[in-house]
């Protein structure tokens, strides 16, 4: 299933030829958009495929068709991980639907993807090529350098070997499955509950984070851990998170998947006060971030954790100002796809500065 569904709505008048050329420009610029993936023995291998082409169609129900496209599945072994469609309704309204899988377009790739697409469309609609500067590095460069930096994971003196040794110690005998306080009947389908931390509550949480030397992420992580323990999930909680993996500033403009999963073993034993729990979470988080470049699949093999990742996740994103990316293609919104990566995920988008924090709890079927 696709992880991202982006809709660019327009009153009409979009240039299909210019959009086709712009899509070709963007996929030529970003290798992951023309890459498929095959899994063997728990390891994902990329291989090139034909770049995605723009599909143009008329539809009687624009909103219904956009929702249908957002929920579609894809065969990542044979197809490009990005689909693009230009839809036109009977009244002339149009929309561009972009659906993408996270293996090619992670959460931090959405901004450069849309920025490059709108830039290319503006140029092509005027009969010009996009005048962007060449990327400082390619995705292949990053992959090669990452392997070189980590070295041989079986070598205890390499960076990767030292990092893997840390994970073995930290996650020794960690529960491989976390018992979630699920409804007895379970849910027949994945679900999502959205909520907002208003500006005042955001300020309170931010103040607590500053006075304790922590962060918004650590505070919400601690709150979730306390809630899980209170509802019977135990006191030894392997809670996962995702790191952006873009520690090099040159990666900021690249489209691709740089994500890595970290397991934060959260100890709630002894009925600690929240300040004590927050201090524990801080120590665990900082230790994990220092070894964030060890791939999760290697950690899972070394520790017996499930290869698909922890059952509970906490994911933090800085809220992107998508409105500034709309340009000539129209107004932009993200649509839910129904993709669920864990049993239970707390995700939140933190604004730059003051403002509400938009959060969502998503759960898999049976939870």
C-alpha positions as CSV (number, residue, x, y, z in Angstrom):
1,X,0.0,0.0,0.0
2,X,1.2,3.5,-0.7
3,X,2.3,5.6,2.3
4,X,1.8,9.1,0.9
5,X,-1.2,10.5,-1.1
6,X,-0.9,14.1,-2.2
7,X,-3.6,16.0,-4.0
8,X,-3.0,19.2,-5.9
9,X,-6.4,20.7,-6.8
10,X,-6.9,23.3,-9.5
11,X,-10.0,25.1,-10.9
12,X,-8.8,23.9,-14.3
13,X,-6.4,24.7,-17.1
14,X,-3.5,22.5,-16.2
15,X,-1.2,21.7,-19.0
16,X,-0.9,17.9,-19.4
17,X,2.1,18.1,-21.7
18,X,4.0,20.4,-19.3
19,X,3.1,18.2,-16.4
20,X,4.3,15.1,-18.3
21,X,7.6,16.7,-19.0
22,X,7.9,18.0,-15.4
23,X,7.4,14.5,-14.0
24,X,10.1,13.2,-16.4
25,X,12.4,15.9,-15.1
26,X,11.8,15.0,-11.5
27,X,12.2,11.2,-11.9
28,X,15.4,11.8,-13.9
29,X,16.7,13.9,-11.1
30,X,15.8,11.5,-8.3
31,X,16.9,7.9,-8.8
32,X,14.6,6.3,-6.1
33,X,11.5,7.4,-8.1
34,X,12.5,4.9,-10.9
35,X,13.6,2.1,-8.6
36,X,11.7,-1.1,-7.6
37,X,12.5,-3.3,-4.6
38,X,12.8,-7.0,-4.1
39,X,13.1,-8.7,-0.7
40,X,15.3,-11.8,-0.1
41,X,16.0,-13.3,3.3
42,X,14.8,-10.1,5.1
43,X,17.0,-7.8,3.0
44,X,15.6,-5.3,0.5
45,X,17.4,-5.0,-2.9
46,X,16.8,-2.1,-5.3
47,X,16.7,-2.5,-9.0
48,X,15.8,0.0,-11.8
49,X,12.4,0.1,-13.6
50,X,10.7,2.3,-16.1
51,X,10.1,5.8,-14.7
52,X,6.5,6.6,-13.8
53,X,4.4,8.2,-16.5
54,X,1.6,10.6,-16.1
55,X,-1.9,9.1,-16.5
56,X,-4.6,11.5,-17.7
57,X,-8.2,10.6,-17.1
58,X,-11.7,12.1,-16.8
59,X,-13.8,11.1,-13.9
60,X,-17.4,11.7,-12.8
61,X,-16.6,12.0,-9.1
62,X,-13.3,13.9,-8.4
63,X,-13.3,13.4,-4.6
64,X,-14.3,9.7,-4.9
65,X,-11.6,9.0,-7.4
66,X,-8.9,10.8,-5.4
67,X,-9.9,8.7,-2.3
68,X,-9.8,5.5,-4.4
69,X,-6.3,6.3,-5.7
70,X,-5.1,7.1,-2.2
71,X,-6.0,3.6,-1.0
72,X,-4.5,1.6,-3.9
73,X,-1.8,-0.9,-3.5
74,X,1.3,-1.3,-5.6
75,X,3.7,-4.1,-6.7
76,X,7.0,-2.7,-5.6
77,X,8.9,-5.6,-7.2
78,X,8.0,-4.5,-10.7
79,X,6.5,-1.0,-10.6
80,X,7.9,2.4,-9.9
81,X,7.1,3.5,-6.3
82,X,5.4,6.8,-7.5
83,X,2.2,7.2,-9.5
84,X,0.9,10.4,-10.9
85,X,-2.5,11.1,-12.4
86,X,-4.1,14.2,-13.8
87,X,-7.9,14.0,-13.2
88,X,-10.5,16.2,-14.8
89,X,-14.1,16.4,-13.5
90,X,-17.1,17.2,-15.8
91,X,-17.3,20.8,-14.5
92,X,-13.6,21.3,-15.5
93,X,-12.1,21.1,-12.1
94,X,-8.8,19.3,-12.0
95,X,-6.5,17.5,-9.5
96,X,-3.1,16.0,-9.7
97,X,-2.9,12.8,-7.6
98,X,0.6,11.7,-6.4
99,X,0.9,8.4,-4.5
100,X,4.2,7.2,-3.3
101,X,5.8,4.4,-1.2
102,X,8.1,5.3,1.7
103,X,10.9,3.2,0.3
104,X,11.4,5.9,-2.3
105,X,9.7,8.9,-0.7
106,X,10.0,9.1,3.1
107,X,8.3,11.8,5.1
108,X,11.2,14.2,4.7
109,X,11.2,13.7,0.9
110,X,7.8,15.3,0.4
111,X,9.0,18.8,0.4
112,X,11.8,18.4,-2.1
113,X,9.6,16.2,-4.3
114,X,6.8,18.9,-4.5
115,X,9.3,21.8,-4.8
116,X,11.0,20.2,-7.7
117,X,7.8,19.2,-9.4
118,X,6.2,22.7,-9.1
119,X,9.5,24.3,-10.3
120,X,9.7,21.9,-13.3
121,X,6.0,22.5,-14.2
122,X,6.4,26.3,-14.1
123,X,9.4,26.0,-16.4
124,X,7.9,23.5,-18.8
125,X,4.6,25.4,-19.1
126,X,6.8,28.3,-20.5
127,X,8.7,26.1,-22.8
128,X,11.9,26.0,-20.8
129,X,13.9,23.4,-18.9
130,X,13.9,23.7,-15.1
131,X,16.9,25.8,-14.0
132,X,17.7,24.0,-10.8
133,X,21.2,23.5,-9.6
134,X,22.6,19.9,-9.7
135,X,22.2,18.0,-6.5
136,X,25.4,18.0,-4.4
137,X,25.2,14.2,-3.9
138,X,23.1,11.4,-5.3
139,X,21.2,8.7,-3.4
140,X,23.8,6.1,-4.7
141,X,26.6,8.3,-3.3
142,X,24.9,8.4,0.1
143,X,24.4,4.6,0.1
144,X,28.0,3.9,-0.7
145,X,29.3,6.4,1.9
146,X,27.1,5.0,4.6
147,X,28.5,1.5,4.0
148,X,32.1,2.9,4.0
149,X,31.5,4.8,7.2
150,X,29.9,1.8,9.1
151,X,32.5,-0.7,7.9
152,X,32.3,-4.4,8.6
153,X,29.6,-5.0,11.2
154,X,31.4,-8.2,12.3
155,X,34.6,-6.1,13.1
156,X,34.3,-5.1,16.8
157,X,36.6,-2.1,16.1
158,X,34.5,-0.7,13.2
159,X,31.9,2.1,13.8
160,X,29.2,-0.4,12.8
161,X,30.6,-3.1,15.0
162,X,30.7,-0.9,18.0
163,X,27.2,0.3,17.3
164,X,25.8,-3.2,17.0
165,X,27.5,-4.2,20.2
166,X,25.6,-1.4,22.0
167,X,22.3,-2.6,20.6
168,X,23.1,-6.1,21.7
169,X,23.7,-4.9,25.3
170,X,20.8,-2.5,25.4
171,X,18.2,-4.9,23.9
172,X,19.4,-8.1,25.6
173,X,16.3,-10.2,26.5
174,X,14.0,-7.4,25.5
175,X,10.4,-8.6,24.9
176,X,10.0,-9.3,21.2
177,X,6.3,-8.7,21.4
178,X,4.7,-5.9,23.4
179,X,1.2,-6.8,24.8
180,X,-1.1,-4.0,23.8
181,X,-4.2,-3.1,25.8
182,X,-6.5,-3.9,22.9
183,X,-10.2,-4.2,22.8
184,X,-11.1,-7.8,23.5
185,X,-12.9,-8.2,20.1
186,X,-10.1,-6.5,18.2
187,X,-10.7,-4.3,15.2
188,X,-11.5,-5.7,11.8
189,X,-9.6,-3.0,10.0
190,X,-6.8,-0.4,10.6
191,X,-8.0,2.8,12.2
192,X,-6.9,6.3,12.8
193,X,-7.8,8.8,15.6
194,X,-6.7,12.4,15.1
195,X,-6.4,14.9,17.9
196,X,-4.8,18.3,18.5
197,X,-2.6,19.6,21.4
198,X,-3.8,23.2,21.4
199,X,-1.4,26.1,21.5
200,X,-1.6,26.5,25.3
201,X,-0.9,22.8,25.9
202,X,1.9,22.9,23.4
203,X,3.5,25.8,25.3
204,X,3.1,23.8,28.6
205,X,4.8,20.7,27.1
206,X,7.5,22.9,25.5
207,X,8.2,24.5,28.9
208,X,8.4,21.1,30.6
209,X,10.9,19.9,28.0
210,X,13.1,23.0,28.3
211,X,13.2,22.8,32.2
212,X,14.1,19.1,32.1
213,X,16.6,19.3,29.3
214,X,14.5,17.1,27.1
215,X,12.3,17.6,24.0
216,X,8.7,17.4,22.8
217,X,9.4,14.0,21.5
218,X,10.7,12.7,24.8
219,X,7.8,14.1,26.7
220,X,5.2,12.5,24.5
221,X,7.1,9.3,24.4
222,X,7.2,9.2,28.2
223,X,3.5,9.9,28.3
224,X,2.7,7.1,25.9
225,X,4.9,4.7,27.9
226,X,3.2,5.6,31.2
227,X,-0.2,5.1,29.6
228,X,0.7,1.7,28.2
229,X,2.0,0.5,31.5
230,X,-1.1,1.8,33.3
231,X,-3.2,-0.3,30.9
232,X,-1.3,-3.5,31.4
233,X,1.5,-3.5,28.8
234,X,4.2,-4.2,31.4
235,X,7.2,-2.1,32.5
236,X,9.7,-3.2,29.9
237,X,8.6,-1.4,26.7
238,X,10.4,-1.7,23.4
239,X,9.0,1.4,21.7
240,X,10.3,2.3,18.2
241,X,10.8,5.6,16.5
242,X,12.0,6.7,13.1
243,X,15.1,8.9,12.5
244,X,15.3,11.0,9.3
245,X,18.8,9.8,8.6
246,X,19.7,13.1,7.0
247,X,22.6,14.0,9.2
248,X,24.5,15.5,6.3
249,X,23.1,18.8,5.1
250,X,23.7,17.9,1.5
251,X,20.9,15.3,1.8
252,X,18.2,17.9,2.5
253,X,17.2,18.2,-1.2
254,X,17.2,14.5,-2.1
255,X,14.1,12.4,-2.6
256,X,14.6,8.9,-1.2
257,X,14.3,6.8,2.0
258,X,16.9,7.6,4.5
259,X,14.8,6.4,7.5
260,X,16.0,4.0,10.1
261,X,14.1,2.5,13.0
262,X,15.4,2.8,16.5
263,X,14.2,0.8,19.4
264,X,14.0,2.8,22.6
265,X,13.8,0.3,25.5
266,X,11.7,2.2,28.0
267,X,11.8,1.2,31.7
268,X,8.7,2.2,33.7
269,X,9.4,-0.2,36.7
270,X,9.1,1.1,40.2
271,X,6.2,3.5,39.6
272,X,8.5,6.4,38.9
273,X,7.4,10.0,39.0
274,X,7.0,11.5,35.6
275,X,10.2,13.6,35.9
276,X,12.1,10.4,36.7
277,X,10.6,8.6,33.7
278,X,11.4,11.5,31.5
279,X,15.1,11.3,32.7
280,X,15.2,7.6,31.8
281,X,13.7,8.2,28.4
282,X,16.2,11.0,27.8
283,X,19.2,8.8,28.6
284,X,17.8,6.0,26.4
285,X,17.0,8.3,23.5
286,X,20.4,10.0,23.4
287,X,22.2,6.7,23.5
288,X,20.1,5.4,20.6
289,X,20.7,8.6,18.5
290,X,24.5,8.1,18.9
291,X,24.1,4.7,17.2
292,X,21.3,5.6,14.8
293,X,23.2,4.6,11.6
294,X,23.2,0.9,12.4
295,X,20.4,-0.5,10.1
296,X,17.4,-1.9,12.0
297,X,17.4,-5.2,10.1
298,X,20.9,-5.9,11.4
299,X,19.8,-5.0,15.0
300,X,16.8,-7.3,14.6
301,X,18.9,-10.2,13.5
302,X,21.3,-9.6,16.4
303,X,18.7,-9.2,19.1
304,X,15.7,-11.4,18.0
305,X,13.4,-8.5,17.5
306,X,10.8,-8.8,14.7
307,X,12.1,-7.9,11.3
308,X,9.0,-5.8,10.5
309,X,9.8,-3.5,13.4
310,X,8.5,-2.8,16.9
311,X,4.8,-3.1,17.6
312,X,4.5,0.3,19.1
313,X,6.0,3.5,17.4
314,X,6.3,7.1,18.3
315,X,7.1,9.3,15.3
316,X,7.8,13.0,15.3
317,X,7.9,15.4,12.3
318,X,8.4,19.1,12.0
319,X,5.3,20.5,10.4
320,X,6.2,21.5,6.8
321,X,4.7,24.6,5.3
322,X,3.2,22.8,2.3
323,X,1.2,25.9,1.2
324,X,4.3,27.6,0.0
325,X,4.9,24.7,-2.4
326,X,1.6,24.8,-4.3
327,X,2.7,27.1,-7.1
328,X,0.8,26.8,-10.4
329,X,-0.4,23.3,-9.8
330,X,-3.0,24.3,-7.3
331,X,-3.9,23.9,-3.6
332,X,-2.2,21.0,-1.8
333,X,-3.4,18.6,0.8
334,X,-2.3,15.2,2.1
335,X,-4.9,12.4,2.1
336,X,-4.9,9.3,4.3
337,X,-3.8,6.1,2.5
338,X,-4.7,3.5,5.2
339,X,-1.1,2.3,5.3
340,X,-0.1,1.1,8.8
341,X,3.5,0.2,9.7
342,X,3.0,-0.9,13.3
343,X,0.4,-2.2,15.7
344,X,0.0,1.2,17.3
345,X,1.7,4.4,16.2
346,X,1.6,7.9,17.9
347,X,2.5,10.4,15.3
348,X,2.7,14.1,15.8
349,X,3.6,17.2,13.7
350,X,5.2,19.9,15.7
351,X,5.0,23.5,14.2
352,X,7.9,25.8,13.9
353,X,7.3,28.1,16.9
354,X,4.0,28.5,18.5
355,X,0.8,26.8,17.4
356,X,-1.2,23.6,17.8
357,X,0.5,20.2,17.5
358,X,-1.5,17.9,15.2
359,X,-1.4,14.3,16.4
360,X,-2.8,10.9,15.3
361,X,-3.0,7.5,16.8
362,X,-3.1,4.8,14.1
363,X,-3.6,1.1,14.7
364,X,-3.4,-2.1,12.7
365,X,-6.3,-4.6,12.3
366,X,-6.9,-6.6,15.4
367,X,-5.7,-3.8,17.8
